[in-house]
Amino acid sequence: MKDTPLSNCERDFLLKAIEEKKRLDGRQTYDYRKIKISFGTDYGCCFVDLGQTRVMAQVSCELVAPKENRPNEGIMFFNIELSPMASPGFEQGRQSELSVKLNRQLERCLRNSKCIDTESLCVVSGEKVWQIRVDVHTLNNDGNLMDAASIAAITALCHFRRPDVSTQGQEVTVYSPEERDPIPLSIYHMPISVSFAFFQQGTYLLVDPCEREERVMDGLLVIAMNKHREICSIQSSGGIMLLKEQVMRCSKIAGVKVSEITELISEALLNDRKARKAGGKCGFAESMPQERITALKKDETPVEMTDVTETANGIIQKGEAAPQTVPSPVVPVPGVGQVGQGLQNSWGLEDDDEDNYEEEKNDNSGDEQVEEVTKMDVGEGDVVEISDSEEEEVVILNPEVPEKLKNTGSKSHQKGAAASKKRQKK
Amino acid sequence: MFSTVRERVGEVLLPGDEFSFEAEEKISLTAPVKSEKVVCGPGLRRCGDRLVVFKSGVLRHKEPNVFWIDSQQRRYVPAKGESIIGIVIAKSGDVFKVDFGGSEQASLSYLAFEGATKRNRPNVQVGDLVFAQFLIANKDMEPELVCIDSSGRANGMGVFGAGGLLFRVSLGLVRRLLAPHSDIRSDLEQLFPCELVVGMNGRIWVKSATVQQTLIIANLLQSAETMTAQQRQQLFRKVQQGAF
């Protein structure tokens, strides 16, 4: 899809406003938009909001063989995805010019600056090293994706914890998070990029351009710096001529902004660590603000309630009582298959099957199947004893057992039968 | 059925709710039977002998028999007779291609302006804004715009002059602004003099004396979307006192 075109009137107005030092949202020339950083439940996942621009970064790791010319160093891989969610002009899968530019800039900012100690990622020299992969997804484009992506990437890297490993000679044991606490990456410094947009052939400059401003700008200067005022990368695009004093001024401004942003990131990481230690709930659900639209709000909403009691009574009467105990399991003879056996063709029974399917769809793993099933049974008003053990034997379902009981029976069986039923449905 | 629909005016309805034409009311044999006509507006559709709701929102009514659902959305679907603000994207032969925020581009013939003839072409460049209304707008054909009404007069439509700011709002706000006795409009009138063009596709063009005032009005309208009347009046009053 194509982006909405920019009309002449908007362009003229924006340029005129910039000449009068006015921005669309009322910011000053050197002001950043409001930055909000939130973390997910997994280590290494973070969302960054820069005004309306929204990106998500996810860090993951994997043990791989190292590159031939660098047997002692781990591998870092960066990827920025411009998703069609962000803007109608972005197409899925197509490498547009902007995407190439952003990827290149992020690599220069993070890889060439050597902010991560890659030698600490080596496990067995020449054979196994950690490959750290940073994926940045753009969720909404309101300008200045580069800055948002760089903040998200470095924050996610600081937040990430990789599994602990130990080596005995050539053998490598990777410990799961339950066995040993995962360890953070060793990060030397946090490079953050700051974007400057130039207008009228370099006469006017704005920090953190929004989408409209980006459309009318003449050129862009991106400076990546860390809080120790070390420049990690400078890139100027758009072909404008910049004076030496302008570049010096921009680097001074960048220094100030980077230290502010670094403080914000450290604070966010600290808050998250405290929340996790205190055992509180952490994750996106907690950090999403309650956004309520209060216009047209009614205090009382009239809802059709006339026949609710009759319908509820009808449902309760129709539902039969589930059995109190699990019917005695039948152990199959070895070699007898259980997939698909013992179940009647249940295509005609739509309600129950749909309920089953809905429940199973929500499962993440077979382990949770048991809990889900318990909830559903309890919901029907009866308590069914289901063993918590995950190692019960798999059973064959008898066709003579009545429909309802059979379905309940099938649910209370273990991973094997339930998973096979899941596979059937899929 | 008219009465059943009437009772639910002002209620929140969800897609799938329906009103059926069942003959529940007793038909009197002696009194004359008046034919009930129900005009369905946006959000209501006739499905066989039922009236089905397909958008979630509040059911509204206008005398004598017009019903529609008031819903919120930002994506514009073209409808015949609605006036919109479009951006001219291309000139191909005798036709301008205009983007109005829909799934397709609309075509606008150069003869569809007041006083335009083959020799006397209108002064429209690529990137200009036009205020036009839909002549053809259905799902089977390419939408077509015109800048004149049925009698050949411009009636306020045509190319925009220079200056001013264009911004986007939701369709609900646009309808509230265009309603006959709109609160928002009357509040806005007390602020400062400005020129306002409201397109039904969610685009608004504002022009005021200074850049600052134009920006203020644009920001006020964008934030008025999610405010109650009281909050909005408070905000407008604050701006009025702060403005000079």
Chai-1 contact restraints between the chains, C-beta under 6 A:
chainA,res_idxA,chainB,res_idxB,connection_type,confidence,min_distance_angstrom,max_distance_angstrom,comment,restraint_id
A,P5,B,I87,contact,1.0,0.0,6.0,A-B,restraint_1
A,P5,B,I89,contact,1.0,0.0,6.0,A-B,restraint_2
A,P5,B,D99,contact,1.0,0.0,6.0,A-B,restraint_3
A,S7,B,I87,contact,1.0,0.0,6.0,A-B,restraint_4
A,S7,B,G127,contact,1.0,0.0,6.0,A-B,restraint_5
A,S7,B,L129,contact,1.0,0.0,6.0,A-B,restraint_6
A,N8,B,G127,contact,1.0,0.0,6.0,A-B,restraint_7
A,C9,B,L129,contact,1.0,0.0,6.0,A-B,restraint_8
A,C9,B,G164,contact,1.0,0.0,6.0,A-B,restraint_9
A,E10,B,L166,contact,1.0,0.0,6.0,A-B,restraint_10
A,F13,B,L165,contact,1.0,0.0,6.0,A-B,restraint_11
A,A17,B,V211,contact,1.0,0.0,6.0,A-B,restraint_12
A,E20,B,V211,contact,1.0,0.0,6.0,A-B,restraint_13
A,K22,B,V211,contact,1.0,0.0,6.0,A-B,restraint_14
A,I293,B,T226,contact,1.0,0.0,6.0,A-B,restraint_15
A,T294,B,T228,contact,1.0,0.0,6.0,A-B,restraint_16
A,A295,B,T226,contact,1.0,0.0,6.0,A-B,restraint_17
A,A295,B,M227,contact,1.0,0.0,6.0,A-B,restraint_18
A,A295,B,T228,contact,1.0,0.0,6.0,A-B,restraint_19
A,T301,B,V12,contact,1.0,0.0,6.0,A-B,restraint_20
A,P302,B,E11,contact,1.0,0.0,6.0,A-B,restraint_21
